[in-house]
Amino acid sequence: MISTLQQMSGNAVQKRILKNDFPRRDNTPNYPLKLPSDFGNLITKFMFRHNKKRPNFNELADYLKITDAYIDAVQSFDIEHCEFFFKQELTCLKITFVPWEKLAEECKQLRMKRFDLIFVLRKLVNSNARHKMKTFCLSDTKINLAGDWAKYLGNFFPLLTTLDLAFIKINQYEFQQMCAVFKNLKRLSLRRNGITSVNGVSKLKQLEVLDVSECAFSQKEDLSDIFDLEQLKVLKFTGAYYDLRNIELYVDNNRSAPKLAYIDFSSNAITRNTIEKIVKTHPRLQTFLLIGCVIDDIGNIEEVYKHIKFYLTTSLSHCFESIDFCCFKKEIDFSDMDDKLKDILEDIDNMLHFKYYEQSTENIVKSVEYICKANSVVKTLTANRFLTNCFYTLCLTPTRCQLFNHHQKQMIVHDLVVAHERAMRCIEPDGKDILYRVWSVLILEDVVESNCKYLGHVCRCAREIIANAELDLKCRICAITVLAIFIDKLKPTFFKIVTSGISLEEHLYRLLEVSSLTHLEYTYVSLLIRKLHQLNTSTCDEEKRNIVKKYMIWMDVFEEYRDLTMDSLIAILPSLGKCPQVYFRKKEYTLLYDWCATGNKMTKHSAISLLVHFFLTKMNAKELFLKRKRIRQLIDEVCRVMMNLDPEPFSFENALTKSNSVVVTQFIRWVMTILPRNLQKPGPK
């Protein structure tokens, strides 16, 4: 009950913070509120957005208490942020993808050649939090640390249990210092940080997890201290790909840490013979990760060593097991989860694409479920691209689409939308390819008909694609197709979300200027314009006037083509009758009269229908009507087309007797009341 109330209060505060409505400025009391750690992460991410209306975080610190601080990809770090963190009792501090020059500038260290990490930490962490800090991460940060930083960091955080220095360049001397001062360390990540030997790591008597992935070693003695770690349970040694040397050096030691139960050799080149040697020298081994490994012949190794759980990517069923393990094995901290998922999804895509006919129908159908599981945790664009590739491969051929039921198709569409939104947030150029693939799949009939549950999200994504002029034209046309099909099926709330913020009509009119569009593409563009106009509830007179003006111009441009494009444009004409007459100027009326006289049958019918509407409801049209030349011939044409009369001398009395439409009858009588008598006589044949 208490946890539920905490969650509810946390959600309420979150909404108020994002609206810059916390703390309250009225008489409502603001009580200090301790937030869950995951919400603390959300707040710290929100702090660094480029938002002019963002809250005063220095003031906010008096009311919000967080324990985890996550400073990621910061471009706008300032002293206000330091003050916010300094007021918190932090136990976890993660700094990733932060340019050290920006940190140095804020801490007034611009003249320093090397970065004083401790100087910055004193700005971020108060004295009480220093002695409570359990986790510190300084990874993926381009930073040149000042000398003896390891020794000072150990004194600054004396009770630290987790240290992540992935991608931070350190030398062997600094590594030795680090091993000497962090007596309580249980988790250590040295991924791709340039060390060539781990000798000295045996001083970390409590170390349970060690990550030395993507490091280069030259002799077996460089790894010998690993086997003296009495508490070591997890060893990560990934990322050598086609280089066998690191694995061979490890095996050449012919030893094992006493409690080592989990080994991760993913993304390595490895042989079956090497795997068997490792298994024989590690009696306590329970889990062996070989995800994305290039293996010559795995054979029946799982049956031979049944006491060990192998995670492979050599078949679809193996890939499914590996996805489950990566997504739901909470006791293992996967800092490289996206790399693993990328390898798994790449192998799934290859098997579905190149070995499709070798896969069972059951496995092909099951792959949708597991790809969706991976989508729930994927973060990087690279993994995102392989994920969309898998969906694209599954749905590219209609025969494959028929394998899935409606629920599975809904899952596919939903996850493609999620992948699209993830790609839209990414500034890398690969995002364009993902968008094209997403919408190429969505227009397949088998998938489209099942997406009603996620219709609002799909249409919102489509409008973003249409408005992005940098994207490929084919991609934008695909989005227009989706939106043209579904926009009139949206609820009013979703329609408002889809159409607010950007002028879709403006972008669509620009697309009509593209000469390379096919007739069908022109049709979909004009169809979407028509639906937007029919559904538009905007009260902006200028906007509606622009719609009518541009639409009529394009009608005039395409009138000579007599094709599907013109037919689609003509179909919008009756809906223009709902517009106030002020939106129609003399030029638009002139076009309508010309279409009545010279247009094809469909153009005449539509133009006449609109004129009838204006004549019957907008009396100001009378003056414009009477000023037209050849007024008698025009009236003949109007009534003849409306009533499908033969081309014979026309009289209003004859038309009244043959009229079977109330609207036509009203129109004729109205014309007879306003026209001079000499114009009511029969015209020439």
DOKE-356120 format. One record per residue (C-alpha): x, y, z; residue in three letters. Coordinates in steps of 0.2 Angstrom, whole numbers, padded with zeros to 4 digits, always signed. Layout:
<nodes>
XYZala
...
</nodes>
This chain:
<nodes>
+0000+0000+0000met
+0014+0012+0005ile
+0024+0008-0011ser
+0009+0011-0022thr
+0006+0028-0013leu
+0024+0033-0016gln
+0023+0028-0034gln
+0007+0039-0036met
+0015+0054-0028ser
+0031+0051-0038gly
+0020+0052-0054asn
+0011+0067-0048ala
+0027+0076-0044val
+0035+0071-0061gln
+0021+0079-0071lys
+0022+0095-0061arg
+0041+0096-0063ile
+0039+0094-0082leu
+0026+0108-0082lys
+0037+0119-0071asn
+0024+0118-0058asp
+0035+0112-0043phe
+0037+0118-0030pro
+0020+0127-0029arg
+0020+0146-0028arg
+0003+0147-0020asp
-0001+0143-0002asn
+0000+0125-0004thr
+0013+0117+0007pro
+0028+0109-0001asn
+0034+0094+0009tyr
+0051+0086+0006pro
+0048+0071-0005leu
+0061+0056-0007lys
+0059+0049-0024leu
+0063+0032-0031pro
+0080+0030-0039ser
+0073+0027-0056asp
+0063+0044-0055phe
+0079+0052-0049gly
+0087+0047-0065asn
+0073+0054-0075leu
+0074+0071-0066ile
+0093+0072-0069thr
+0091+0068-0087lys
+0077+0082-0088phe
+0089+0094-0080met
+0101+0095-0095phe
+0088+0098-0108arg
+0089+0114-0118his
+0073+0122-0111asn
+0071+0140-0107lys
+0056+0136-0095lys
+0065+0123-0086arg
+0063+0124-0066pro
+0076+0132-0055asn
+0085+0116-0049phe
+0094+0124-0035asn
+0077+0128-0027glu
+0070+0111-0032leu
+0084+0103-0022ala
+0076+0108-0006asp
+0060+0097-0010tyr
+0067+0083-0020leu
+0078+0070-0013lys
+0087+0058-0025ile
+0100+0044-0022thr
+0106+0041-0039asp
+0113+0054-0051ala
+0115+0050-0070tyr
+0124+0064-0080ile
+0123+0058-0098asp
+0127+0066-0114ala
+0128+0083-0106val
+0130+0099-0117gln
+0123+0112-0105ser
+0131+0108-0089phe
+0132+0123-0077asp
+0135+0127-0059ile
+0117+0126-0055glu
+0117+0108-0058his
+0132+0106-0046cys
+0122+0114-0032glu
+0107+0103-0035phe
+0118+0087-0033phe
+0128+0094-0019phe
+0112+0095-0008lys
+0108+0077-0011gln
+0113+0061-0001glu
+0120+0052-0016leu
+0125+0034-0016thr
+0127+0032-0035cys
+0135+0044-0047leu
+0136+0040-0066lys
+0144+0052-0078ile
+0144+0046-0096thr
+0148+0055-0113phe
+0152+0071-0105val
+0165+0082-0114pro
+0178+0086-0100trp
+0182+0103-0108glu
+0164+0108-0103lys
+0166+0102-0085leu
+0183+0111-0084ala
+0175+0127-0090glu
+0162+0127-0077glu
+0175+0122-0063cys
+0186+0136-0069lys
+0200+0124-0075gln
+0202+0130-0093leu
+0221+0133-0091arg
+0224+0115-0084met
+0231+0103-0097lys
+0224+0088-0087arg
+0207+0087-0079phe
+0207+0087-0060asp
+0193+0075-0056leu
+0193+0077-0037ile
+0190+0096-0039phe
+0174+0093-0049val
+0168+0079-0037leu
+0169+0091-0023arg
+0157+0102-0032lys
+0145+0088-0035leu
+0146+0077-0019val
+0145+0083-0001asn
+0155+0076+0013ser
+0141+0065+0020asn
+0138+0057+0003ala
+0156+0054+0000arg
+0156+0041+0014his
+0140+0033+0007lys
+0145+0032-0011met
+0143+0014-0017lys
+0144+0016-0036thr
+0154+0028-0047phe
+0154+0027-0066cys
+0165+0038-0077leu
+0163+0030-0094ser
+0163+0035-0112asp
+0170+0052-0107thr
+0184+0060-0117lys
+0194+0066-0103ile
+0213+0067-0098asn
+0214+0064-0079leu
+0227+0073-0069ala
+0241+0063-0060gly
+0238+0052-0045asp
+0219+0053-0048trp
+0216+0035-0043ala
+0224+0037-0026lys
+0214+0053-0023tyr
+0198+0045-0029leu
+0200+0030-0017gly
+0202+0042-0003asn
+0187+0052-0009phe
+0175+0037-0010phe
+0182+0025+0004pro
+0167+0013+0003leu
+0165+0012-0015leu
+0160-0005-0021thr
+0157-0003-0040thr
+0169+0007-0051leu
+0166+0008-0070asp
+0180+0016-0080leu
+0175+0009-0097ala
+0183+0018-0112phe
+0193+0029-0100ile
+0212+0029-0105lys
+0222+0024-0090ile
+0240+0018-0089asn
+0248+0003-0079gln
+0254+0015-0065tyr
+0236+0022-0062glu
+0229+0004-0063phe
+0241-0002-0049gln
+0236+0013-0039gln
+0218+0009-0041met
+0221-0009-0035cys
+0230-0003-0020ala
+0217+0010-0013val
+0200+0002-0017phe
+0199-0011-0003lys
+0180-0014-0004asn
+0178-0015-0023leu
+0166-0029-0029lys
+0163-0024-0047arg
+0176-0017-0059leu
+0174-0012-0077ser
+0190-0009-0087leu
+0182-0011-0104arg
+0193-0004-0118arg
+0203+0007-0107asn
+0220+0003-0114gly
+0228-0008-0101ile
+0239-0022-0106thr
+0240-0031-0090ser
+0229-0035-0075val
+0243-0039-0063asn
+0239-0031-0047gly
+0221-0035-0048val
+0223-0049-0035ser
+0224-0035-0021lys
+0205-0033-0023leu
+0201-0047-0011lys
+0182-0044-0012gln
+0181-0042-0031leu
+0166-0052-0038glu
+0164-0045-0056val
+0178-0041-0068leu
+0176-0034-0085asp
+0192-0033-0096val
+0183-0033-0113ser
+0191-0026-0128glu
+0208-0025-0120cys
+0224-0031-0129ala
+0236-0043-0119phe
+0252-0050-0126ser
+0257-0064-0115gln
+0248-0076-0103lys
+0257-0069-0087glu
+0247-0053-0091asp
+0231-0062-0085leu
+0238-0073-0071ser
+0232-0062-0057asp
+0214-0065-0062ile
+0215-0083-0056phe
+0221-0077-0038asp
+0204-0068-0035leu
+0196-0079-0022glu
+0179-0071-0023gln
+0178-0069-0042leu
+0161-0075-0049lys
+0159-0066-0065val
+0172-0063-0079leu
+0169-0053-0095lys
+0181-0055-0109phe
+0172-0050-0125thr
+0174-0041-0141gly
+0190-0048-0149ala
+0179-0054-0164tyr
+0192-0062-0176tyr
+0207-0061-0164asp
+0210-0078-0156leu
+0225-0072-0146arg
+0216-0066-0130asn
+0206-0082-0127ile
+0221-0092-0131glu
+0232-0083-0118leu
+0218-0085-0105tyr
+0217-0104-0109val
+0236-0106-0108asp
+0236-0102-0090asn
+0227-0118-0087asn
+0219-0112-0071arg
+0202-0105-0064ser
+0197-0093-0050ala
+0190-0104-0036pro
+0172-0097-0037lys
+0171-0092-0055leu
+0154-0098-0061ala
+0150-0086-0075tyr
+0161-0082-0091ile
+0156-0071-0105asp
+0167-0073-0120phe
+0154-0065-0132ser
+0159-0058-0149ser
+0175-0068-0150asn
+0183-0080-0162ala
+0184-0097-0153ile
+0185-0115-0157thr
+0176-0130-0150arg
+0193-0137-0143asn
+0196-0120-0134thr
+0178-0121-0126ile
+0181-0139-0120glu
+0198-0134-0112lys
+0189-0120-0103ile
+0175-0131-0097val
+0187-0144-0090lys
+0198-0131-0081thr
+0183-0122-0073his
+0174-0135-0062pro
+0162-0122-0054arg
+0157-0115-0071leu
+0138-0114-0073gln
+0135-0101-0087thr
+0145-0098-0103phe
+0140-0084-0114leu
+0146-0086-0132leu
+0134-0073-0140ile
+0139-0068-0157gly
+0155-0079-0157cys
+0162-0086-0173val
+0163-0104-0169ile
+0170-0117-0181asp
+0159-0132-0176asp
+0149-0131-0160ile
+0142-0149-0162gly
+0133-0157-0148asn
+0143-0148-0134ile
+0127-0144-0125glu
+0123-0162-0123glu
+0140-0167-0118val
+0141-0154-0104tyr
+0123-0153-0097lys
+0128-0145-0081his
+0133-0129-0090ile
+0121-0117-0098lys
+0127-0111-0115phe
+0120-0095-0123tyr
+0124-0096-0141leu
+0117-0088-0158thr
+0120-0103-0169thr
+0101-0106-0172ser
+0085-0097-0169leu
+0081-0106-0154ser
+0098-0102-0147his
+0095-0084-0151cys
+0078-0084-0141phe
+0086-0091-0126glu
+0100-0078-0127ser
+0087-0064-0128ile
+0078-0070-0113asp
+0094-0071-0103phe
+0100-0053-0108cys
+0083-0045-0105cys
+0078-0054-0089phe
+0093-0060-0080lys
+0093-0046-0066lys
+0107-0053-0056glu
+0120-0049-0070ile
+0123-0031-0074asp
+0124-0030-0093phe
+0133-0013-0096ser
+0135-0020-0114asp
+0118-0026-0116met
+0115-0017-0132asp
+0130-0024-0140asp
+0124-0042-0136lys
+0107-0038-0142leu
+0114-0031-0158lys
+0124-0047-0161asp
+0109-0058-0157ile
+0097-0048-0169leu
+0110-0048-0183glu
+0111-0067-0182asp
+0092-0068-0182ile
+0091-0057-0197asp
+0104-0067-0206asn
+0095-0083-0202met
+0078-0076-0207leu
+0085-0069-0223his
+0097-0081-0230phe
+0091-0097-0221lys
+0073-0094-0221tyr
+0067-0111-0229tyr
+0078-0120-0217glu
+0068-0113-0202gln
+0053-0121-0195ser
+0036-0111-0196thr
+0035-0112-0177glu
+0052-0104-0175asn
+0048-0090-0188ile
+0032-0086-0179val
+0040-0086-0162lys
+0054-0074-0168ser
+0041-0060-0167val
+0039-0062-0149glu
+0057-0062-0145tyr
+0061-0048-0156ile
+0048-0038-0147cys
+0056-0042-0130lys
+0073-0036-0137ala
+0064-0020-0142asn
+0059-0016-0125ser
+0077-0014-0119val
+0086-0008-0135val
+0094+0009-0133lys
+0107+0012-0147thr
+0104+0015-0165leu
+0115+0001-0171thr
+0104-0012-0161ala
+0088-0003-0167asn
+0093-0005-0185arg
+0096-0023-0184phe
+0079-0025-0175leu
+0070-0016-0189thr
+0079-0027-0201asn
+0072-0042-0193cys
+0054-0036-0194phe
+0057-0030-0212tyr
+0063-0048-0216thr
+0049-0056-0208leu
+0035-0045-0216cys
+0043-0042-0233leu
+0035-0056-0242thr
+0016-0058-0240pro
+0018-0077-0238thr
+0027-0074-0222arg
+0014-0061-0216cys
+0001-0074-0217gln
+0010-0084-0204leu
+0005-0072-0190phe
-0011-0069-0182asn
-0019-0052-0178his
-0011-0050-0161his
+0007-0054-0168gln
+0004-0041-0182lys
-0001-0028-0169gln
+0015-0032-0160met
+0025-0029-0176ile
+0017-0013-0179val
+0018-0007-0161his
+0037-0011-0161asp
+0040-0003-0177leu
+0032+0013-0171val
+0043+0012-0155val
+0059+0009-0167ala
+0054+0024-0177his
+0052+0035-0162glu
+0069+0030-0156arg
+0077+0033-0173ala
+0068+0050-0174met
+0077+0055-0158arg
+0094+0050-0165cys
+0104+0063-0175ile
+0114+0050-0185glu
+0111+0048-0203pro
+0107+0029-0202asp
+0090+0035-0194gly
+0084+0038-0212lys
+0086+0020-0217asp
+0076+0014-0202ile
+0062+0026-0206leu
+0060+0020-0224tyr
+0060+0002-0218arg
+0047+0005-0205val
+0035+0013-0217trp
+0039+0001-0231ser
+0032-0013-0220val
+0018-0003-0213leu
+0010-0001-0230ile
+0009-0019-0233leu
-0009-0024-0232glu
-0007-0039-0220asp
+0001-0028-0207val
-0009-0012-0209val
-0026-0020-0206glu
-0021-0025-0189ser
-0014-0009-0182asn
-0030-0001-0175cys
-0024-0002-0157lys
-0009+0009-0161tyr
-0017+0020-0174leu
-0014+0036-0165gly
+0005+0033-0163his
+0006+0027-0181val
-0002+0043-0188cys
+0009+0054-0176arg
+0024+0046-0182cys
+0018+0048-0200ala
+0016+0067-0198arg
+0033+0069-0191glu
+0040+0060-0207ile
+0030+0071-0219ile
+0036+0087-0210ala
+0055+0082-0211asn
+0060+0088-0228ala
+0078+0080-0226glu
+0070+0063-0227leu
+0070+0052-0243asp
+0055+0057-0254leu
+0049+0038-0255lys
+0049+0038-0236cys
+0038+0053-0235arg
+0026+0046-0248ile
+0024+0030-0238cys
+0020+0040-0223ala
+0007+0050-0233ile
-0001+0034-0239thr
-0003+0028-0221val
-0010+0045-0215leu
-0022+0046-0230ala
-0029+0029-0226ile
-0031+0031-0207phe
-0033+0049-0202ile
-0052+0050-0204asp
-0053+0035-0192lys
-0044+0044-0178leu
-0054+0050-0163lys
-0055+0069-0161pro
-0041+0069-0147thr
-0029+0059-0158phe
-0033+0070-0173phe
-0029+0086-0164lys
-0012+0078-0158ile
-0008+0073-0176val
-0012+0089-0184thr
-0006+0102-0171ser
+0011+0110-0170gly
+0015+0109-0189ile
+0006+0114-0205ser
+0003+0097-0214leu
-0006+0106-0228glu
+0009+0117-0231glu
+0021+0102-0233his
+0009+0093-0244leu
+0007+0107-0256tyr
+0026+0108-0257arg
+0026+0090-0262leu
+0014+0093-0276leu
+0027+0103-0284glu
+0039+0088-0286val
+0038+0083-0304ser
+0044+0065-0301ser
+0028+0060-0291leu
+0018+0046-0300thr
-0001+0048-0303his
-0004+0037-0288leu
+0007+0047-0277glu
-0001+0063-0282tyr
-0018+0054-0278thr
-0013+0050-0261tyr
-0006+0068-0257val
-0022+0076-0264ser
-0033+0063-0254leu
-0024+0068-0238leu
-0026+0086-0242ile
-0045+0082-0244arg
-0047+0073-0228lys
-0037+0086-0218leu
-0048+0100-0225his
-0064+0090-0221gln
-0058+0086-0203leu
-0050+0103-0199asn
-0058+0112-0185thr
-0046+0126-0184ser
-0053+0143-0181thr
-0039+0153-0189cys
-0046+0162-0204asp
-0030+0166-0212glu
-0025+0147-0212glu
-0042+0142-0220lys
-0040+0155-0233arg
-0023+0149-0237asn
-0029+0131-0239ile
-0043+0137-0251val
-0032+0148-0261lys
-0018+0135-0263lys
-0030+0121-0267tyr
-0039+0131-0280met
-0023+0135-0288ile
-0018+0117-0289trp
-0035+0112-0296met
-0031+0124-0310asp
-0014+0117-0313val
-0020+0099-0314phe
-0036+0103-0323glu
-0029+0098-0340glu
-0022+0081-0335tyr
-0039+0073-0333arg
-0032+0059-0323asp
-0033+0051-0306leu
-0024+0066-0298thr
-0037+0078-0305met
-0051+0066-0300asp
-0045+0066-0282ser
-0043+0085-0281leu
-0061+0087-0288ile
-0068+0076-0275ala
-0063+0089-0262ile
-0073+0103-0270leu
-0089+0099-0261pro
-0081+0100-0244ser
-0075+0118-0248leu
-0094+0123-0247gly
-0092+0123-0228lys
-0080+0137-0229cys
-0086+0155-0226pro
-0088+0164-0242gln
-0075+0177-0236val
-0062+0163-0240tyr
-0067+0164-0258phe
-0061+0179-0268arg
-0065+0184-0286lys
-0051+0173-0293lys
-0058+0157-0285glu
-0076+0161-0292tyr
-0069+0164-0309thr
-0061+0147-0309leu
-0077+0139-0303leu
-0086+0147-0318tyr
-0073+0142-0330asp
-0074+0124-0324trp
-0093+0124-0326cys
-0091+0130-0344ala
-0075+0120-0350thr
-0071+0107-0338gly
-0074+0088-0340asn
-0090+0080-0333lys
-0083+0077-0316met
-0076+0094-0314thr
-0092+0102-0320lys
-0103+0092-0307his
-0091+0097-0293ser
-0090+0115-0298ala
-0108+0117-0300ile
-0112+0108-0284ser
-0101+0121-0275leu
-0109+0136-0284leu
-0126+0130-0280val
-0121+0129-0262his
-0115+0147-0263phe
-0129+0154-0273phe
-0142+0146-0261leu
-0133+0151-0244thr
-0122+0166-0248lys
-0132+0180-0256met
-0116+0190-0259asn
-0112+0179-0273ala
-0126+0187-0283lys
-0116+0202-0288glu
-0101+0192-0294leu
-0114+0180-0304phe
-0122+0194-0313leu
-0105+0202-0319lys
-0100+0186-0328arg
-0101+0187-0347lys
-0111+0174-0357arg
-0122+0173-0341ile
-0136+0165-0351arg
-0125+0151-0358gln
-0117+0148-0342leu
-0134+0145-0333ile
-0139+0134-0347asp
-0124+0123-0344glu
-0126+0123-0325val
-0144+0117-0326cys
-0141+0105-0340arg
-0127+0097-0331val
-0136+0097-0315met
-0151+0088-0323met
-0143+0078-0337asn
-0153+0087-0350leu
-0151+0085-0368asp
-0142+0099-0378pro
-0158+0108-0384glu
-0164+0126-0382pro
-0166+0128-0363phe
-0180+0136-0354ser
-0182+0138-0335phe
-0200+0133-0336glu
-0195+0117-0345asn
-0182+0114-0332ala
-0194+0116-0317leu
-0205+0103-0324thr
-0191+0090-0327lys
-0182+0094-0310ser
-0183+0080-0298asn
-0171+0088-0285ser
-0177+0100-0272val
-0160+0109-0273val
-0160+0111-0292val
-0178+0118-0291thr
-0173+0130-0277gln
-0158+0135-0288phe
-0169+0138-0304ile
-0182+0148-0295arg
-0169+0159-0286trp
-0160+0162-0303val
-0177+0167-0311met
-0180+0180-0297thr
-0163+0189-0299ile
-0160+0188-0318leu
-0167+0201-0330pro
-0182+0195-0341arg
-0172+0195-0357asn
-0159+0183-0350leu
-0173+0171-0345gln
-0177+0167-0364lys
-0171+0152-0372pro
-0153+0153-0378gly
-0146+0147-0395pro
-0142+0129-0399lys
</nodes>
